[in-house]
Amino acid sequence: MYWEQSQRRYRERTLKLNLKNPNKWKYRPERKPHGLTPRRPVEPEEDDDSKEGFLLPSQTRRATVRFSLQTRFHQSSQWSTVSPSGSVINELAKMGDPDVLEMVQQQDRQVSREEHHSRANEDPRSRESSFLICREAQFKKDEQSKDSIFFRDGIRKIDFVLSYVDDIKKEAELKAERRKEFEQNLRKTGLELEIEDKMNSEDGRTYFVKIHAPWEVLVTYAEVLGMKMPVKESDIPSDDRIPFRCMLEPLKLPRDVKHPTPEYFTVQFTRHRQELFLIQDESSFFPSSSRNRIVYYILSRCPFGVEDGKKRFGIERLLNSHTYSSAFPLHDGQYWKASEPPNPVNQRNVLYQNWARFSYFYKEQPFNLIRDYYGEKIGIYFVFLGFYTEMLFFAAVVGLACFVYGLLTIPKKSGSSEICDPEIGGQLIMCPLCDELCDYWRLNSTCLASKISHLFDNESTLFFAVFMGIWVTLFLEFWKQRQARLEYEWDLVDFEEEQQQLQLRPEFEALCKKRKLNAVTQEMEPYLPLYSRLPWYILSGVTVILWMALIVACMVAVIVYRLSVFATFASFMESEASLKHVKSFLTPQIATSLTGSCLNFIVILILNFFYEKISAWITKMEIPRTHQEYESSLTLKMFLFQFVNYYSSCFYVAFFKGKFVGYPGKYTYLFGVWRSEECDPAGCLVELTTQLTIIMTGKQIFGNVKEAIYPLVLNWWRRRKARTNSEKLYSRWEQDHDLETFGSLGLFYEYLETVIQFGFVTLFVASFPLAPLLALLNNIIEIRVDAWKLTTQYRRPVAAKAHSIGVWQDILYGMAVLSVATNAIIVAFTSDMIPRLVYYYAYSVNETWPMRGYVNNSLSVFLIADFPNNTVPSEKRDYNTCRYRDYRNPPDSEDKYVHNIQFWHVLAAKMTFIIIMEHVVFLIKFFLAWMIPDVPKDVLARIKREKLMTVKILHDFELNKLKENLRLSSASSDFDRHFAIKESKANLAASTT
């Protein structure tokens, strides 16, 4: 009743002023939205004293929140009129103008006078009720649960938390002044703050500022951020027609977890059309991820003072200057305990029960719930990781089938059987593998190595290499379709880059001394000329090159280790009689390869640790303008480094080892000291497999253990430093404060880890068909480890939007193209397939067993008398000749030790195979990419249907609103005539008097 009377008096007073002075009003007052209140009859005019407490349109004050027993209207924000000044402020807020708060400050002096009159006219009973409720809330402060996610009143939910510690240094007063002004400006934007004294914290020294975003703030900034909200439940049937659905039922989640809300038609939110949206409950209308995103948007633009003649604003600056120690959204509650009615649903507990438990490793992921709780950017990472894992299943099955084929065909393999045969391999004397210390050896000593090599080097290798080239194309094309479907389902079709990503970095603004006119916004903004950045760019480039050179130097050092240790292993195993049985499966080649691969992996981890720090430092030195530029620059540096760091040793074994050895009597030497490494008589593929297995498996195990244990230990240490270790005594915000920070680059390292694994699976998969299977098993664990640490061990990250995986998709495309070339070269040069095919079709003389005699054909003969004195073994043997792996003329030839015609036949076949395989695979890739559309047809139809329906809904809404306004306009004209007659009568009576 009080509100209705005030509105009536406001309209009457406005009409009276318009009649007396029509030119006084610059803006016409807006009418209420239609259909909210019935038309009221005209009542007699009241005294002027009762009207003075109401504001003119240009003086509408900011809404304040009080405790009161009066009935609160559900759509209160829809009933209020919108002032012109409010519209201007909203437009400035959309542009991200920090001066909007200064306008609010200038209005405060005008507002204070009206507030006094408004409170004077307020019903005394209402003020008394408000006082009693405040006293009651204050009385229950100590009784409040430590696990509460609400303010002390138990009603307003905590959306964000800031923390700081008293500083005793010289800057303590400056920091306190910054905090005071920052919090004051936050209150002026409409946010509600509640401060917890340090005496209430477990460590006795940390203050906590709890922030709540009321409805008025949420609706204003939802419009500023262009959030899409539901207007009608979708009538498009869901496409659940999945083949073999009944067989996949055990993998499904409950429907209320997989789809917590129905599908809706959505439009961009507008606070002046709130009745258009499906607002059933204001507290749950905006998802929690949208709420913390809105609050962080305000925090990132709120000023805290003027320093050096420049206005300073944003929570990032305050965190960098240690004015605040942390800023984070609050989790919904304990992850192990569900909420009790009437409290809102604890989404954190739902995620933990259905997503973050390792016993659910076979279940699908609740992507919609992840998006609602953590935001689209984190959600799309888990969608990508899940889709990549699903596609790995098919590659793993085919790779396992190829491995089983190699296992079953070992007894039938003539090459390994000849090597293991004492009458063939046992009679072939091989030349020493090192100078002086190494002795002659028999070929059958590598029997086990030849059998292991056949597991990965057989006829199925070629098939699997071609299959993986096609698989990569299908994976990327189907991912584009999955991404397009996700954009539709998550309302990202008209997505624009996050304003936080495009916002200027505080470090950039601090170093900029010049300003430049922005051609788009027509405003002056900080500007750093190229000549100021150029030295840092040069330093950055030189640093990257030096570190890559350091990686190559470390790889050369590992090669030197292998060369120097091989002779030691060889002489030690020959001299020790106790190792006689070990030599049958652990040859000097295998021992050197295993130890060298393990040493290389340790070096990779050490270099990776240091380069992460250096890459972040040199990226900061480049002074990137925006967060997006910073992340892109860091991505390029880290990927280039990790690419060289992880893959350089594999490239060496695949493409260089054993290719430039020379021949006995004329070996090539590294730095003129160490003789180049030779491949095993069965080929270098088994060594490449060993290298790849150790690095890939070691990286995955180390990464998962680090991701699981590192935050666990840090969180335990933080709790240990507090007063008590019992987590039940912590308040909800302090429990989150003591968790590990996910950080703005948390997803960056997750993507980087996945992309490096993708390289192992694709670049060298021809040498190791089990790589997709290892990656599949790792990713099944990785998904649950990431979910567990994000849900239980990390603070809740600030929600952000993203419509794709960004620059990582381009990197995946580049690696997919490169993988075709690397696998073709591995099959041609590293494996023994092409020489076997050449022998089969061109040099075989046995029609019954075409491959019989291949081993002898692939080994050349060397006359021991031609050995130089410095390379001949120290022990004398009664051998005249020895064999070595190459295609060269025998010693009795005129051109002895020169490559024979078979060498050139094999080389031509290898080059021909590479060209044919690349062209065939690329042709298939381009054909599949052309056939598979980027956006599925059903998604296009759904997008068109939703656009049609939203236009129809908006059209019907505006039409109904226009009809209601016309009806109210005719009623208002009747009221105007009645009021004019009454006023003329009053003026006539006054003149008569």
N, C-alpha and C positions, 0 to 999 in steps of 0.2 A: 504493500500500500504506500509506503514511504517513497519507494522508487517511482511508482506510477504518478503520485502527486507531484514529485519533483519534475518529471518529464512534462506533465501538463503545464506546470507553472513556467517551465523553460520555453515551451512553444508559445504560450500567451505573451510572455515578455518579449520574445523575439519578434512576434507579429506586431506588437505595439511599437517597438523601435523602428521596424521597417516602415510603418505607416507615417511615423513622425519624420524620419530622415532616411529616405530610400538609398542614398549614396553612401551611407556610413559603413555598410557591410561590404567587404571586399569579396568574401566567399559566401556562397549560398549554403545553408546548413543541409546536410544530406538526410534523406528520409531513412527510417528504419527498414530493414528487410521485410519483405511481405510475409504475411501469414504467421507472424509471431505473436501479436496481441490483437484482440478485437478493438474495433473503433470505440473510443470512449465518448460519452456525451459531454457536452460543454458544461462546465461548472462555473459558479460565480468567481469573479476575480478576487484574489486575496490581497492582503496588505503588501506594500512594497518591501517592508522589513523582512518578510519571509522569502523574498526573491533574491536578496543580495548575496546569498551564499552560493549561487549557481554561476558557473563559468560561462564566458562567451566562447564561441567556437575556436577562436584564435588563442584561448587561454586554457584549453583542456589540459588538465594535469595528468601526470603519469599515475597509472593505477597502483594502489597500495593494497597490501593484504593484511586484514585484521581478523582476529578471532571474534566470532559473533554467533549468537543463537538464531539470528534471522535466517529465513529460508534463502538458500543460495540457488539462483536460477541456473539451470544446466547449460543454457546457451547464452550466458551473460555477455560474452564478447560479441555476440551477434546483435544484441539489443542496443549496444551503445553506438552513438554517432561517431563518425570519423572526422577529426578536425583537419584543416588544411596543413597546420604545422606538423601534425603527425604524419601526413602523407609525404611531406618533404623529407622528414627524418627517415622514413622507410626507404625512400628512393636513395638517400645518401648511404643508408646501411647496405642496400643492394650493391652499391658501387664500392663498398668496403672503405668508406671515408671515415677516418677516426675522428674527424671534427664533429661528428654527430653528437658526441657526448658533451662537447662544449655548448651546443645549442640547448641541451637539456640543463646544463648548469646555469645558463643565462635565464632560463625560464623558472628556475627554482625560487628566485626572489618573488616573482609574480605569483607563484603557486602557493607560497607560505601564507599569504594574506587570505586567499580563497580557502585554504585548508582550515584556517582558524574559523572562518564563518561556517564552513561545512560542518565542522565538528560541533559548533555551537548549536546548529539546527538539528543535529542528530538526536534521535530519541534517547533520553537518559537511561531507559531500561536496556537499550542495546549496549550503551557504554558500560553499564554495570555488568551485563552478561559477559562482555568481552574481557573485563577485568577479572571476573571470576574464573573464566577459562584459562587466562594467562597464569593466574595463581595456581590453578590446578595442574597445568603443564609444568610449571616450575616446581611444584611439590613432588611430581613424579619423575623428576630428572634423575635422581639417584636410583630410582627403582627401574630405570630403563634397562632392557636387556643389552648385554655387551655385544650381542650378535645382531643388533637392530640395524636396518638399512634406512632408517628414517631419522628426521630431526627429533628433538626432544618432545615435540608435540605428538609424535607417533603417526602423523598424517602425511607430512611432506617428505617425499622420498629423496634420498641423497643421490644426485646425479654425478657429481664430480668432487674430488678432494684435493686440496692443496696442503702442503706441509712445509714447515720451516723450523729452524732451530735458532735459539738466541745466539747472536754473534757478539763476542767481546772485543772484536778488532775495531780498528778506526772507522771502518765503513758501517758499523752497526747502526748509527743514527740515520745514515743515508738509506740503508736497506729498510729500516723501519718506516721511514717517510715514504719510500716507494710503495711498500706494502699497504700503508694507510690510504694513499691516494688511489692505488689500484683497486682495493676492495671497495672504496667509496664509489669509484666509477662503475664497478660491477653492480653495485646496488642501484645505481642510477639507470642502468640498462634494463632493470627489472628482475635481475637474479636475486635470490634470497640466500643470505649467508648466515652460518652459525659457527662460532669459533669454540674449539675445545682447548681449554687451558693445558699447559704442559704438565700440570700436576695430575691431570686425568690420564696421561699417557703412561705406558708401561716403563719407558726409559726415563721419565721425569724431566725431559728436556725438549720434547717435540710438540709444537703447536699444530693443530689440524683445523683447516678452514673447510667446512662442508658447504656445498653449493647445491641449491635446488632451483630448477627452472620451472616457474609457474606457467600456467596455460597461456597467458597473454604473451610471454616471451617465446614459447614454443611455436604458436601460430604465426607470430611475426617473422621469426627467422626461418621457419619452414617455407614461407613464401620467398624469403630472400635467397635461400639455398635451392629453390626450385624443386622441392621434394614432391614426389607423386604419391597421392593418397587415394584410398578406395572411394568410389562413388556408387558402385553397383556390383553385385556378385556376378561373376562371369557366367554366361550361358553357353560357353564353348565347352563341349565335352572333353574330358581329359583323355589323352592317348595312352592307354595302359595296355595296348595290344602288343605284348612281348612274346616271342616264340618260347615255348617250353616254360611258360609262366609258373605252372604248378611245380616244376622241378626247382625253380629259383625261389620258391616261397620261404624256405628256411633262411635265405639271405636277406629277406625283407625286414624292415623295421615296422613297428606299429604305425598305423595310418596317422594317429594324432601326433606322433613324433616326426614322421616324415613330412607331413603337411599340417603344421600347427594351425594354420588359418586357411580358409577357402581362397580360391582364385577370384580376383576382383578386376573390374575395369577401373583404371586409375587415371587421374588427371593431375596437373600441377596444382599444388595447394594454394588457395587464396583465402586469406582470413576474412574478406568481406563476403565470401560465399560459403560460410561454414555449414549452413543448413543443407548444402549440396552434398556434403560428405557424410559417410556412415560413421558418425561419432556416437557410439554407444556409451563409452566411458572415457572421459578426458584423461584419466591417469594411465590408461593402456592404449589410447589411440595411436600415439607415436611409439614405435618400437624402442627398446632401450638403447640400441645402437644409434638411432636417430637423435635421441635425447642427448647422449654424450657428444655426438657430433656437433649439435647446435651449441652446446655449452663451450666446447673447445673452439668453435668458430668465434664466439664472443670473446673468449679469453685471448685468442691470438690477435684480436684487434682492439683490445681495451688499453687506453693510454695509462701511463703511471707517472708522467711528469715531463718536464722540459729540461734537457741537458745539452750544454754547448750550443744553445740556440735552436736545437732540433727537438721535435716532439718524439718521445720514446713510447713505444707501445708493444704489447704482445707478451704472452707468458713465456715464450722462448728466450727472450732477452733476460727476463727475471730468473729463469732457470740457469742460463749461462753465467749470470753474475752471482749466482748462489743466493739471490734474495729469497727464492723459494727452493727447497731441496727436491721437491717432486710434485708432479701434477698427474693425476690418473683418475679414470672413471672407476666407480665402485662396483665390485662384483655383486651379484644378486643375493649372495649368501654363502653358506658353507657348501662345498661341493659334495660332501658326504651326507648332507641332511636336507630333506625336502622341506619346503615351507608349509606352514600350517594355516588353514583358513582363519581369518579373512585376508591374510597376507597374499600378495601376488605370487604367481608361480615362480619358483626358483629355477630359472632356465639353466643356471650353472649346474645344478644337480641333475637336471634332465640330460644335459650334454654329457656329464660324467657317467651317468648310468647307461646311456645308449650309444656313446661314441668314444669316450676316453678310456674305457676298460679293455685290457688285452684279451679278455675272454670273448669279446665281440669282434675279433679280428676278421671273421668271415662275413660280418654284416655290412650292409651298405651304410653310407654316411648321411646324417640328417642335414643336408645342405641348407635348407630353408631356415632351420633353427640356428645354424652357424651364422648365416647371413644376418638374422634378426639380432643376434647377440654380439657378434664381433664385427659386422659390417661386410660390405661386398668385397673389399680388397682381400681380406683374409679368406672369405668364403670362396672366392674364385681360385685361390691357390689350392685349397683342398679339393675343389672340383677338378682342377687340372691334374693334381697328383693322383686322385682316384681314377680319372679317365686314363692316364698314362699307365697305371697299374693294371687296369682292365685290358688294355691293348697288349701289355707285356705278356699276359697269359697266353695269347695265341703264339707269340714269338717263342715263349718258353716251351710250349708243347712241341713245336716244330724242331727247335734246337735239341730238346731231349730225344726226339725221335732220331735225329741225325747222330747223336751220341750213341744211342742204342744200336743203330745200324753199324757204326764203327766198331762197337764192342763185339757184335755178333760176327763180323767178318774178319776178325783178327786171325783165326786159324786158317782162313782161305787166302790170306794175303801173302802173295809169293815174295814180296820184298822183305817183310819181316821174317818170313820162314827161311829165306836164304841167308839172312844175316844171322839168325839163331842156329842154323844148321852147322854142326862141327865140321862137316865135310866141305862146306862152302865158306861160310863166315869165319870158321875156325882156322882155315888155311890162308886167309887173306891177311898179310902183314901190313899194317898201316904205318905211315911215316909219323915221327914224333910230333906232338902237339906244341912243344916248346923247345927252346934251344938248350942243348947240353944236359939239363937236368932230366928231361923227359925221355923215356925209352920207347922203343917200338911196341906196338900193341896189336892185338888181334881184333878183327871186326866183330866177332861174336860177343865181345865184352859189352857191346851196346845193344844187346838183345832186348832188354827191358825197355830202354829208351825208344827203340824202333816200334815196339808194340804200343807204347803210350802215344807215340807220334801218330800211329795209324788211327787212334781214337778220334783225332781232330783233323787228320790229313787223309781224307778218303774221297770217294766219288760224291758223297753228299755235301762236301764242303762247297763245291760250286753251286749246287742247288740252294744251299742255305744263304750264300752270299747274295744271289739274285733275289731270293725271297725277302731278305732283310731290306734290300733296296726298295722293293715294292711295299713292304710293311711300313717303312718310314713315311712314304708318300701317303698311304692310307691313314696312318696315325695323324699326320698334320692336317689332311683334308677333313677327316672326321672330327678333329678337334675344332676346326673352324665352324663346322656345323653345330657342334655341342656348345661352342661359345655363342653363336647366334641364337640358339634356343635359350641359353642362359640370359642373354641380354633381354629377350622378350619376357621371360618369367620374372626377372628381377627389375623390370622397368628401367633398363639401361639403353633402350633403343636410341633415344635422343640425348645420350650422355655427353656432358661437357667435362673437361678436365677439372679435377678438384681445385678449388681456389686456394686451398692450403699449399698444393704443389706449385701453383703459379705465383704464390706470394713471395716477395723479396726476402732473402735470408738476412737476419740481423747482422751477420758478419759482413755481408756485402754493403749494407747501408752504413755501417760504422766506418768502413774504409773509404767510402765515396766522399770526395770533397766537391764534386761538380754535380750539376743538375742539368737535365735535358728534357725538352718537351716531348711527351709521348704522343705520337701521331694518332693513336686510337682514342685515348681518354682526354687528350688535350690538356694534360696536367704535367707539371714539373715533377720529375722523379729522379732518384739518384742515378748517376751515370759514371762509369769507369772507362776511360778511353783505352784503346787497344794497346798503346805504347806502355801503359801502366801494367797491363796484364802480360805482355809479351815475355818479360824475364821469367815470370813464374811458369808460363807455358813451356819455355825452353828448359827450365829446371825440371819440370814434370816429365817431359819427353826424355831428357837425358837420364833421369832416375829410372824410368821404366826400362830403357835400353840397357842400363847397367845391371839391373836386377835380372833381366832375361839373359844377359851375358853370364851373370853369376850362376844361373840355373844350368846353362850349357857347361860352364866350368865345373860345376858339381857333378854333372853327368859324366864329363870326361874323367873326373877324379874317380868315379865309381868304375869306369871302364879300366882305368889304370889299376885299380884295386883288383878287378877280375883277372887282368893279365898277369899281375905279379903274384896273386895268390894261387892261380891255377898251377903254376910250376911247383909251388909248395905242396898243394894237395896231391899232385901227381907223384912226386917223389916220396911223400909221406905214406901214401897208400901202397906204393910199391915196396917200401922197406919194412912196413909193419905186417908181420904174418898174421896178427890177430884180426886184421881188417880184411882177411881173404874172403869171408862170407859177405861182408858188407859191400865189397866191390861189385857184387852181382847186380845190385839195384841202386847203389850210390856211387856213380862214377865221378871222376874229377870234374867232368863237364857239368853234371847235375849239381854237385856240391857247390861249385863256383857260381852257377846260375842262381841257386837258392839263396846263398849268403849275399850275393850281389843285389838280388831283388829286395831282400829285407833291408839291407843297408840303404838302398835307393829310396825305399818307402820312408825310412826314418829321416833321411835328408829332406824329402818332400814335405813332411810334417813340420820340420824345423823352419824351412824356408817359408812355408805357408803362414806360420805364426808371425814371423817378422814382417812379411810383406803386407799382411792385413793392416798392421799399424802404419807402415810407411805409405801405403796407397791412400789411406784415409788422410794422412798428413799432407801429402802432395796435392790431393784433391782440394783440401781446404786452402792451400797456398794458391791455387788457381783462381780463388774467389768467385765461385759460380754465383750467378745472379739469383736463381730460384732453386727451390728444393728439387724440382724436376731435373734441372741442369746438373745439380750436384750428384743425384742418383745415377743419371746417365753416364757422367764422367767416371764415377766410381765403378760402375758396371763394366765399362770398357776396360779399365785398368785391371780389375780383378779377374775378369774372364781371360784376358790375354795372358796374365801371369799364370793363372791356374791351368790354362790350356798347355802352356809350355812346361809347367812344373810337373803335371801329371802324365802328359803324353809323350814327352821328349824321349824317355827311355824306351817306350814302346815303339816309337818311330825309329829309333836307332836299331833295335833288334829286328824290326820288320823290314827295314829298307837299306840298312848299311852293314850290319854284321855279316861277315862271311862273303861280302860282295867284292872286296878289294884286298884279298889276302895275298895274292901272288901264288907262287908254287915253291916247292922245296928247292932250296938253293938260291932262291930269289924272292924271299918273303918281303912284304912291306912292313915298316916299323912305325909305331907312333912315337913321334919326337925322336926318332932314331934310336930308341932304347927298347921299347916293348913291342913284341911281335903282335900283329893284328890277330883278333880272335877268328877262329874257324867255326863253322857250323858242324853239328853232328852229322855223321854220314846219312842219317835219316832226314836231315833238313833242320832249319832254324825254327820251324813252326812250334815245336814243343817248348823251346826256350821262350818264344813270344807268349805262348799260353801260360807258362810259369810266371813270367813277368806280369802279365795282365791279371792273373788270378790273385797273386799276392797283393798288388797295389789296389785292385778293385775291392777285394774282400777286406783287406786291412782298413781301407778308407771307410767302408760302410760300417764295420764293427766299431772302429774308433769314433766315428761320427755319432752313432747311436748311443754309445756309452757316454760320450761327452755331453750330448744333449740331455740325457737322463740324469747323470750324476752331478754335473756342474751346477745347475740351478738348485738341486736338492741340497748339496753341501753348503752353498752360499746362504740359502734360506735357513738352514740349521744353524749356521754361524750367527746370523742376525738375531734369531730367537735366543741363542745362547747369551748374546751380549745384553739382552733385555733383563728385566728384573726376575722373570720366571720363564721356565720352559713350557709351561702349560698353555697350550694355544687357546683353551677354553676361556682363559682370563683376558685375552686380548679383545679390544673392541673391533668391530667389523672393519673400520677404516684403517686401524693399525695393523690388523692381520694382512690386509692388502698392501699396506706400506712396506711391510717387511718382506714381501715377495720380490723376486727378481724382475727387473724391467725388461720388457720385450724389445723396446727400442724401435725407432723409425726404420732401421735397417734389418730388423728381424726377418722379414720376409725375403729381403735381398739375399741373405745367406742361405735360406731354404731353397730359393730358386736356383742359386748358384750350385748348390750340392746336387740338385736334381739334374741340372744341365750337364754337369761333369759326368754323372752316372750315365746319362743319355749318350755321351760321347764314347764311353767304354762299351756300351751295348751296340753301337752302330759303327764306329770307326774301325774296330778290330774284331768284329764278331766272326769273321771268317776263320779266325784262328782259335776261337773258343765258343762253340755253339751253346755252352751252358751259361754264358754271360746273361742272357735274358732271364733265365731261371733264377740266378743269384740276385739279379735286380728285382725280380718279382717278390722273392722272399724278403729282401731288404725293405721294399716299399710297403709290404703288408705290416711289417713292424714299424716302419717310419711313420705311417699314418697314425698309428695308435700312440707312438712316442710323442709326436708333435701335438696330438690332441690332449694327451695326458699332461704334458708340461704346460701347455697353454691354459688348460682348465684348472690345474692344481698348483703349479709352481711359478706362474708369472702373473704380474699385475694385468688387469684387463687393459688391452691396448685401445687407443682412441680409434673409433670407427672411421673408415674412409671408403670412398667409392672408387671402383675401377671396373672397366668393361672388358678388359683383356689382360693377358699376362705381360703386355707391354713389349719392351725391346727384346725380351727373352724369346719371343716367337720368331723374330728375325734371326736370332742366333741359332735357334733350332733348325730353321730352313737352311742356313749356311752349313751347319754340320751335316745335315741330310745330304746335301750335294757333295760335300767333301767325302762322306762315307762311301759313296759309289766308287770314287777313284781309289781310296785306300784299300777297300776290299778287293777290287780288281787287281791291284798291285800285289797284295798279299797272296792271292791265289796264284798269280803268275810267277812272282819272284821268290816268295818266302816258302810256299808249299812246294811239294814235289810232284804236283799233278801234271803240269805241262811237260816236263821231261819224260814222265811215264807215258803220256799220250803220244809224244813224238817217237819214243822207242816202240810203242805198240803198233803204230801205223807205218813207220818208216824203217826200223832197224831190227825188228823181231824176225827170227828165223825158225822159231819153233811154232808150228801151226797148232799143235795140240795144247801147249801151254805158252801162249804168246808172251807173257811177262817173265818167263824163266830166262835167266841170264841178265836181267836188268841191272842188278847190283854190280856185277862185274863190268858191265858196259859203262856204268856211271863213274867208275873209278879209273883214274889214269895211273900210269906206271912211271916210277922215278928210279934212276940208277943211284944206289947209295954212294958209289964212288964219286958222284958229282956234288956231294955235300961239301960246303965250305968247312974249313977246320973249326971255325968258331960256332958252328951250329950242329955238328955231328954229336950224337950222344956220347957220354963219357965212357959207358960200357960198350965193349966191342961185341958184335953179334955176327953170326954166320949167315947173314942175309945179303943177297945181292941187290934186290930191288924192294921197294915199298910202294904202297898205293896211297893216293890222295884223291879227294873229291874234286873233280874238274873234268873238262873235255879238252885234253891236250894230246899232242902227238907223242908217241913213245920215244925213248932215248935212242933207238936205232934208226930213227927217221932223219932225213936231211934237215928238216926244220923242227928239231926236237924241242919239246916243251912249248910249242906254239899252238894256239887254239886250232882245233881241227874243224872240219866242215860240220860235224854234228853240233858243235857249240853255236855256230851261226844259225843252224836250223832251229835249235831250241830257242835262241834269242828272238828270231823272227816270229816263232809261234807265240812266245810270251807277249810281244808287242801287239801282234794281231789279236790275241785274246783280250788284251786290255781295251783296245779300240772297240772291238765287237761288243764286249760286255757293257762298257760304258754307254754306247749308243743304244743298245737294246734296253737297258734299265732306264736310261733317261727318256727314251721314247715311251716306255710303259708309264713312267712317272708323269710325263706331260699329258698323256692320254687320260690317265685316271684323274689328274687335276682338272682337266677340261670337262670330264664327264660328271664329276661330283660337284654339285653347286655349293657355294659358300654358305648360303642360307637355305634350309630345307623348304620345300613347297608348303608344307603344312604350317610352318612358322610364318611364312609370308602371308598366308591366308589368315592366320590368327592376328597378325599385326594389322592387316587391313580391316578385319572385323572389329578389332578394338578401337581403331581410329574412327570408324563409322559410328560405333555405338557411343563413344565419348562426345563426338560432335552432336549427335542426336540428343544426348542427355543435356549437354550445355545449351543447346538450342531450346529444348523444352523448359529448362530452368529459366532462361532469360525471358522467354515468352510469358511464362506464368508470372514472373516478377514484373514485367511490363503491364500486364493486366491488373495486377494488384496495385501498382502505382497509379494507374489511371483511375481505379476505383477510389483510392485514397485521395486523389486529386479532386475528384468531384465532391467527395465529402468535405474536403478542406474548403472548397469554394462556398458551400453552404454555410460553413462555420465563419468564413470571412464576411459574408453578407450580414449574418446575425451579429457579429462583433462590431461591424461598422455602424449598423443601426443603433446598437446600444451605446456606442461611443458618441454618435451625433446627438442622441438624446441627452447624454450627460453633459456635453459641451453647451447645448441649448439651455439646460437648467442652470449651468454655471454662469452663462452670459446674462440670463434673466436676473439671477441673484446680483 
